[in-house]
Amino acid sequence: MKAAIIGGGVVGCSIALELRRLGFEAAVFDKNGEVGHGSTSSSCGIVRRFYSQPGMIAMAHEGAHIWADWAEYLGPIDEGLIEFKRPGMLFIPPRMDESVETTVAAMRRLGIAVSVLSADEIERRFPFLDVSSYFPPVAAEDPSFFDPTEKRLEGAVFEEDAGYVVSPGLATRNLRRAGERDGVTFHLNRRITTIEKGSSGGFRLSLADGESFETDVVVNASGPHSARTNALAGVDLPLETRPLRREVHALANPLFDEVAGSPLPILGDLDGGIYARPETGGRDVIVGSTDPACDPLDFVADPDDFPGEVTEAYRQRQCLRLMKRVPDLRLGPPRGLAALYDVTVRDWYPIADRTDLPGYYVCIGTSGSSFKTAPVLGMLMAGLIEACENGADTDREGFRLTLPRVGTTIDTRFLSRLRGTIETSGTVIG
């Protein structure tokens, strides 16, 4: 059976590899000249397990095992492999409430090394962090932005072995090499213009260069182009996905030491409105936004036409917030990048599911937080597609995914297009 995967990012390449492992003839299509050149190339590559949903915690834990043993997962390829650095990640929620306790309990049941820290313990373990509470964050141009506060953090959660993949683009090329070795074909610089029912009962993909491709199954993994790809196929979903413009900025890291490296962990600072991690071996720090309510969401109409330059407004709001949390940092010259998320507007969770059009599947709305789970989403989609193509009704029965490295099985209906309201942070943190 033939499967066409639209989108050559880390998710699309993972799906292709896993489908091939199940015996499908898998072909990846991307309008770019190399895999991983879309949103994946701008990913921060953070690998952590702190999520609102227990199923996502388990998927992220499986993903962490895969990234930690990347060579074993891929098999032999003739290319250098990614680095997976693990400085740990400190989550700073606005409140240490029941939802945080529930998440920590779910993590511990899976054997994840996680500590709950008081403000005093944060100060002792990370003396370079300011433990003031800034919630709710205010806009950088607000006159009260620099006002001192006597509020202290209620606490934080430290995920001891969270980490990040140094080069998401290289990770995607690694997946391509493994896929090609196993028989996946890659059609790059190929833009799909129509998706129609084919003469054999499957689909015909028409390409901008005039060629066409017949396939039994189509998988939409086209990231910020996901809504446009669905429109080509005439597919409507109950959940909306939209491209959201993002910026990430870099600052020099004064905490870096040539011998000891950087003591800075990854930060998921919902109290302050930012996330950050070390970069370039710890010599820099990169910072993005957790989209606090005071900041407008910058959705774009056309994913092929959006401002690609970083702006002073984003730089101020993100860098200054990080400097409040890490007072030793200095602003420095502008450095950063602009890119797109593919956001599931309601809850910021992926949609990994079949659709009402038989043979047409989606793995979209990854909302900037699915790099860590990409290989697991590949496993999920391959298994779900195999089940549906063999007659299973996953809308009625759901699809259960076995996570071999974690040693558990999860019901994946929390990623269904038909899911109801689920509890999430409504941000990139999940």
MARDOZA-359689 format. One line per 2 residues: number of its first residue (from 1); their letters; for each residue x, y, z of C-alpha. Coordinates in nm, 3 decimals. Last residue first. Layout:
NUM) A) X,Y,Z ~ ...
//
This chain:
430) GI) 0.100,2.226,2.680 ~ 0.402,2.449,2.747
428) VT) 0.345,2.611,2.404 ~ 0.032,2.769,2.552
426) GS) -0.330,2.685,2.629 ~ -0.216,2.545,2.965
424) TE) -0.413,2.230,2.893 ~ -0.735,2.070,3.019
422) IT) -0.927,1.899,2.742 ~ -1.251,2.017,2.583
420) GR) -1.397,1.761,2.347 ~ -1.195,1.537,2.122
418) LR) -1.328,1.474,1.773 ~ -1.006,1.558,1.586
416) SL) -0.843,1.300,1.811 ~ -0.529,1.379,2.013
414) FR) -0.695,1.309,2.352 ~ -0.823,0.994,2.182
412) TD) -0.474,0.844,2.205 ~ -0.553,0.574,2.463
410) IT) -0.216,0.487,2.615 ~ -0.015,0.169,2.657
408) TG) 0.275,0.135,2.900 ~ 0.632,0.006,2.920
406) VR) 0.816,0.335,2.882 ~ 1.048,0.198,2.613
404) PL) 0.773,-0.002,2.442 ~ 0.508,0.271,2.422
402) TL) 0.198,0.087,2.306 ~ -0.057,0.310,2.135
400) RF) -0.428,0.249,2.177 ~ -0.655,0.385,1.907
398) GE) -1.012,0.484,1.976 ~ -1.301,0.239,1.945
396) RD) -1.571,0.457,1.790 ~ -1.363,0.703,1.591
394) TD) -1.095,0.436,1.556 ~ -1.324,0.221,1.345
392) AG) -1.083,-0.054,1.236 ~ -1.110,-0.180,0.878
390) NE) -0.754,-0.278,0.782 ~ -0.684,0.069,0.645
388) CA) -0.793,0.207,0.981 ~ -0.554,-0.012,1.180
386) EI) -0.256,0.050,0.952 ~ -0.324,0.423,0.960
384) LG) -0.348,0.421,1.341 ~ -0.023,0.228,1.376
382) AM) 0.167,0.454,1.138 ~ 0.019,0.766,1.297
380) LM) 0.109,0.663,1.651 ~ 0.461,0.547,1.566
378) GL) 0.532,0.872,1.381 ~ 0.380,1.068,1.668
376) VP) 0.632,0.884,1.886 ~ 0.921,0.990,1.661
374) AT) 0.793,1.351,1.673 ~ 0.736,1.362,2.051
372) KF) 1.017,1.603,2.139 ~ 0.958,1.812,1.827
370) SS) 0.593,1.845,1.928 ~ 0.589,2.172,2.123
368) GS) 0.557,2.442,1.859 ~ 0.183,2.413,1.823
366) TG) 0.170,2.063,1.668 ~ -0.151,2.157,1.496
364) IC) -0.109,1.876,1.246 ~ -0.082,1.499,1.210
362) VY) -0.366,1.440,0.966 ~ -0.503,1.143,0.774
360) YG) -0.680,1.092,0.439 ~ -0.760,0.733,0.343
358) PL) -1.134,0.773,0.390 ~ -1.237,1.141,0.403
356) DT) -1.403,1.189,0.744 ~ -1.056,1.228,0.893
354) RD) -0.802,0.997,1.055 ~ -0.610,1.123,1.355
352) AI) -0.319,1.304,1.512 ~ -0.442,1.653,1.600
350) PY) -0.171,1.814,1.810 ~ -0.240,2.008,2.131
348) WD) -0.252,2.391,2.150 ~ -0.599,2.385,2.317
346) RV) -0.856,2.564,2.101 ~ -0.637,2.720,1.832
344) TV) -0.450,2.410,1.721 ~ -0.137,2.604,1.630
342) DY) 0.104,2.543,1.342 ~ 0.399,2.752,1.463
340) LA) 0.582,2.989,1.234 ~ 0.928,3.147,1.215
338) AL) 1.124,3.458,1.312 ~ 1.490,3.451,1.410
336) GR) 1.727,3.602,1.664 ~ 2.012,3.837,1.739
334) PP) 1.980,4.206,1.832 ~ 2.291,4.348,2.003
332) GL) 2.334,4.306,2.381 ~ 2.051,4.284,2.635
330) RL) 2.248,4.192,2.946 ~ 2.199,3.883,3.162
328) DP) 2.309,3.879,3.528 ~ 1.950,3.944,3.645
326) VR) 1.822,3.600,3.533 ~ 1.444,3.617,3.598
324) KM) 1.419,3.990,3.524 ~ 1.660,3.942,3.232
322) LR) 1.427,3.677,3.089 ~ 1.139,3.922,3.090
320) LC) 1.360,4.185,2.928 ~ 1.462,3.943,2.655
318) QR) 1.108,3.836,2.565 ~ 0.918,4.166,2.569
316) QR) 1.204,4.375,2.433 ~ 1.297,4.140,2.152
314) YA) 0.935,4.098,2.045 ~ 0.889,4.475,2.015
312) ET) 1.233,4.526,1.857 ~ 1.142,4.301,1.568
310) VE) 1.297,3.994,1.411 ~ 1.280,3.977,1.034
308) GP) 1.081,3.715,0.846 ~ 0.759,3.912,0.808
306) FD) 0.503,3.668,0.666 ~ 0.427,3.546,0.315
304) DP) 0.433,3.170,0.254 ~ 0.227,3.095,0.566
302) DA) -0.044,3.334,0.437 ~ -0.302,3.481,0.675
300) VF) -0.074,3.520,0.974 ~ -0.158,3.484,1.343
298) DL) 0.037,3.716,1.575 ~ -0.115,3.648,1.915
296) PD) -0.133,3.971,2.114 ~ 0.073,3.987,2.434
294) CA) -0.096,4.077,2.765 ~ -0.249,3.728,2.801
292) PD) 0.091,3.561,2.830 ~ 0.217,3.390,2.515
290) TS) 0.475,3.143,2.650 ~ 0.740,3.346,2.465
288) GV) 1.085,3.259,2.340 ~ 1.440,3.291,2.472
286) IV) 1.781,3.171,2.359 ~ 2.079,3.178,2.596
284) DR) 2.433,3.197,2.468 ~ 2.771,3.050,2.559
282) GG) 2.604,2.729,2.677 ~ 2.740,2.504,2.403
280) TE) 2.598,2.729,2.134 ~ 2.263,2.757,2.316
278) PR) 2.131,2.738,2.673 ~ 1.752,2.732,2.714
276) AY) 1.462,2.972,2.754 ~ 1.086,2.988,2.802
274) IG) 0.895,3.309,2.869 ~ 0.589,3.463,3.035
272) GD) 0.729,3.534,3.383 ~ 0.503,3.304,3.583
270) LD) 0.481,3.066,3.287 ~ 0.857,3.020,3.310
268) GL) 0.960,2.701,3.133 ~ 1.335,2.737,3.183
266) IP) 1.608,2.507,3.053 ~ 1.880,2.489,3.313
264) LP) 2.158,2.748,3.350 ~ 2.475,2.615,3.513
262) SG) 2.671,2.682,3.193 ~ 2.999,2.514,3.098
260) AV) 3.229,2.409,3.382 ~ 3.559,2.453,3.201
258) ED) 3.499,2.748,2.965 ~ 3.251,2.902,3.212
256) FL) 2.913,3.035,3.102 ~ 2.715,3.241,3.354
254) PN) 2.750,3.556,3.142 ~ 2.533,3.397,2.871
252) AL) 2.520,3.620,2.561 ~ 2.162,3.683,2.452
250) AH) 1.957,3.521,2.176 ~ 1.604,3.586,2.054
248) VE) 1.322,3.361,1.933 ~ 1.031,3.506,1.735
246) RR) 0.698,3.352,1.647 ~ 0.428,3.395,1.383
244) LP) 0.123,3.174,1.425 ~ -0.010,2.960,1.139
242) RT) -0.367,2.842,1.208 ~ -0.531,2.510,1.295
240) EL) -0.904,2.483,1.366 ~ -1.066,2.183,1.534
238) PL) -1.391,2.029,1.403 ~ -1.205,1.946,1.081
236) DV) -1.298,2.022,0.721 ~ -1.141,1.828,0.433
234) GA) -1.180,1.933,0.070 ~ -0.843,1.778,-0.019
232) LA) -0.687,2.110,-0.122 ~ -0.855,2.269,0.183
230) NT) -0.681,2.020,0.411 ~ -0.347,2.123,0.260
228) RA) -0.429,2.489,0.321 ~ -0.517,2.419,0.686
226) SH) -0.190,2.227,0.732 ~ 0.038,2.490,0.576
224) PG) 0.180,2.585,0.918 ~ 0.286,2.221,0.963
222) SA) 0.250,2.011,0.649 ~ 0.199,1.672,0.812
220) NV) -0.110,1.584,0.606 ~ -0.100,1.210,0.546
218) VV) -0.242,1.073,0.220 ~ -0.319,0.705,0.163
216) DT) -0.366,0.492,-0.149 ~ -0.134,0.691,-0.372
214) EF) -0.107,0.810,-0.730 ~ 0.141,1.089,-0.811
212) SE) 0.109,1.361,-1.073 ~ 0.354,1.566,-1.280
210) GD) 0.283,1.915,-1.409 ~ 0.567,2.097,-1.232
208) AL) 0.325,2.235,-0.971 ~ 0.235,1.882,-0.861
206) SL) -0.096,1.697,-0.883 ~ -0.162,1.439,-0.613
204) RF) -0.402,1.165,-0.721 ~ -0.574,0.976,-0.443
202) GG) -0.704,0.625,-0.377 ~ -0.981,0.453,-0.570
200) SS) -0.768,0.336,-0.860 ~ -0.847,0.637,-1.080
198) GK) -0.751,0.878,-0.805 ~ -0.965,1.099,-0.584
196) EI) -0.820,1.446,-0.585 ~ -0.548,1.643,-0.406
194) TT) -0.440,1.951,-0.600 ~ -0.141,2.189,-0.613
192) IR) 0.135,1.991,-0.442 ~ 0.473,2.164,-0.443
190) RN) 0.781,1.955,-0.526 ~ 1.123,2.100,-0.441
188) LH) 1.177,1.768,-0.266 ~ 1.025,1.430,-0.352
186) FT) 1.170,1.187,-0.096 ~ 1.136,0.809,-0.129
184) VG) 1.128,0.577,0.172 ~ 1.307,0.247,0.100
182) DR) 1.475,0.141,0.426 ~ 1.804,0.324,0.361
180) EG) 1.605,0.622,0.237 ~ 1.413,0.632,0.566
178) AR) 1.726,0.613,0.779 ~ 1.885,0.893,0.575
176) RL) 1.569,1.102,0.598 ~ 1.547,1.051,0.973
174) NR) 1.907,1.169,1.011 ~ 1.817,1.471,0.796
172) TA) 1.538,1.548,1.043 ~ 1.773,1.524,1.339
170) LG) 2.019,1.749,1.155 ~ 1.751,2.017,1.122
168) PS) 1.658,1.979,1.489 ~ 2.020,2.062,1.579
166) VV) 2.125,2.069,1.947 ~ 1.852,1.840,2.073
164) YG) 1.738,1.961,2.413 ~ 1.723,1.838,2.769
162) AD) 1.514,1.712,3.055 ~ 1.712,1.503,3.302
160) EE) 1.617,1.650,3.640 ~ 1.269,1.783,3.570
158) FV) 1.256,2.060,3.827 ~ 0.913,2.179,3.939
156) AG) 0.876,2.527,4.086 ~ 0.770,2.712,4.400
154) EL) 0.517,2.966,4.526 ~ 0.728,3.233,4.364
152) RK) 0.781,3.543,4.571 ~ 0.573,3.860,4.581
150) ET) 0.753,4.170,4.705 ~ 0.753,4.328,4.362
148) PD) 0.966,4.604,4.216 ~ 0.819,4.805,3.926
146) FF) 1.005,4.739,3.603 ~ 0.699,4.659,3.391
144) SP) 0.472,4.908,3.571 ~ 0.485,5.168,3.292
142) DE) 0.365,4.900,3.045 ~ 0.590,4.898,2.735
140) AA) 0.720,4.550,2.816 ~ 0.363,4.422,2.838
138) VP) 0.261,4.280,3.175 ~ 0.314,3.932,3.315
136) PF) 0.046,3.806,3.555 ~ 0.239,3.691,3.740
134) YS) 0.578,3.847,3.808 ~ 0.672,3.638,4.110
132) SV) 1.017,3.709,4.251 ~ 1.255,3.415,4.270
130) DL) 1.543,3.583,4.084 ~ 1.768,3.314,3.940
128) FP) 2.150,3.322,3.969 ~ 2.139,3.125,4.297
126) FR) 2.002,2.815,4.120 ~ 2.004,2.534,4.379
124) RE) 1.993,2.755,4.688 ~ 1.755,3.011,4.540
122) IE) 1.525,2.741,4.402 ~ 1.522,2.576,4.745
120) DA) 1.412,2.901,4.907 ~ 1.134,2.943,4.650
118) SL) 1.019,2.588,4.723 ~ 1.119,2.304,4.494
116) VS) 0.925,2.002,4.369 ~ 1.162,1.746,4.219
114) VA) 1.126,1.523,3.912 ~ 1.306,1.210,3.794
112) IG) 1.054,1.037,3.568 ~ 0.960,0.688,3.685
110) LR) 0.629,0.671,3.501 ~ 0.432,0.705,3.825
108) RM) 0.656,1.002,3.907 ~ 0.542,1.191,3.599
106) AA) 0.175,1.131,3.680 ~ 0.228,1.256,4.037
104) VT) 0.407,1.567,3.908 ~ 0.119,1.642,3.672
102) TE) -0.143,1.599,3.945 ~ 0.053,1.821,4.185
100) VS) 0.078,2.090,3.917 ~ -0.298,2.073,3.854
98) ED) -0.364,2.086,4.229 ~ -0.186,2.419,4.268
96) MR) 0.169,2.545,4.278 ~ 0.062,2.872,4.121
94) PP) 0.197,3.088,3.838 ~ 0.402,2.791,3.719
92) IF) 0.783,2.792,3.712 ~ 0.904,2.481,3.533
90) LM) 1.278,2.421,3.567 ~ 1.431,2.196,3.303
88) GP) 1.734,1.967,3.329 ~ 2.079,2.022,3.177
86) RK) 2.040,1.726,2.938 ~ 2.218,1.768,2.602
84) FE) 2.119,1.545,2.310 ~ 2.369,1.574,2.024
82) IL) 2.254,1.480,1.674 ~ 2.412,1.216,1.456
80) GE) 2.680,1.232,1.187 ~ 2.592,1.061,0.860
78) DI) 2.620,0.723,0.691 ~ 2.326,0.559,0.865
76) PG) 2.305,0.252,1.089 ~ 1.979,0.202,1.284
74) LY) 1.755,0.495,1.358 ~ 1.631,0.402,1.706
72) EA) 1.966,0.258,1.816 ~ 2.152,0.569,1.703
70) WD) 1.904,0.798,1.876 ~ 1.943,0.641,2.219
68) AW) 1.875,0.948,2.435 ~ 1.642,1.087,2.169
66) IH) 1.438,0.766,2.179 ~ 1.417,0.755,2.560
64) AG) 1.308,1.120,2.564 ~ 1.038,1.040,2.308
62) EH) 0.896,0.764,2.526 ~ 0.883,1.017,2.811
60) AM) 0.712,1.268,2.579 ~ 0.451,1.008,2.488
58) AI) 0.393,0.925,2.856 ~ 0.354,1.290,2.953
56) MG) 0.124,1.336,2.653 ~ -0.102,1.057,2.776
54) PQ) -0.105,1.205,3.128 ~ -0.232,1.540,2.989
52) SY) -0.116,1.872,3.135 ~ 0.246,1.828,3.028
50) FR) 0.590,1.822,3.196 ~ 0.776,1.558,2.991
48) RV) 1.075,1.744,2.845 ~ 1.276,1.748,2.521
46) IG) 1.342,2.099,2.390 ~ 1.437,2.115,2.021
44) CS) 1.434,2.497,2.004 ~ 1.262,2.464,1.667
42) SS) 1.359,2.699,1.385 ~ 1.465,2.428,1.137
40) TS) 1.150,2.231,1.219 ~ 0.932,2.520,1.099
38) GH) 1.041,2.465,0.739 ~ 1.383,2.342,0.624
36) GV) 1.362,2.005,0.799 ~ 1.391,1.806,0.478
34) EG) 1.576,1.965,0.189 ~ 1.485,2.163,-0.124
32) NK) 1.159,2.296,0.012 ~ 0.818,2.227,-0.144
30) DF) 0.796,1.897,0.042 ~ 0.666,1.552,-0.052
28) VA) 0.752,1.233,0.138 ~ 0.687,0.889,-0.013
26) AE) 0.616,0.571,0.183 ~ 0.552,0.228,0.033
24) FG) 0.397,0.071,0.343 ~ 0.552,-0.232,0.512
22) LR) 0.512,-0.146,0.880 ~ 0.870,-0.019,0.899
20) RL) 0.791,0.197,0.599 ~ 0.506,0.357,0.792
18) EL) 0.744,0.427,1.081 ~ 1.000,0.596,0.857
16) AI) 0.736,0.805,0.679 ~ 0.575,0.916,1.005
14) SC) 0.911,1.027,1.143 ~ 0.987,1.220,0.822
12) GV) 0.652,1.399,0.844 ~ 0.702,1.489,1.211
10) VG) 1.061,1.614,1.171 ~ 0.965,1.826,0.873
8) GG) 0.922,1.695,0.520 ~ 0.553,1.776,0.474
6) II) 0.289,1.591,0.275 ~ 0.325,1.220,0.344
4) AA) 0.214,0.999,0.057 ~ 0.132,0.638,0.147
2) KM) 0.128,0.345,-0.095 ~ 0.000,0.000,0.000
//
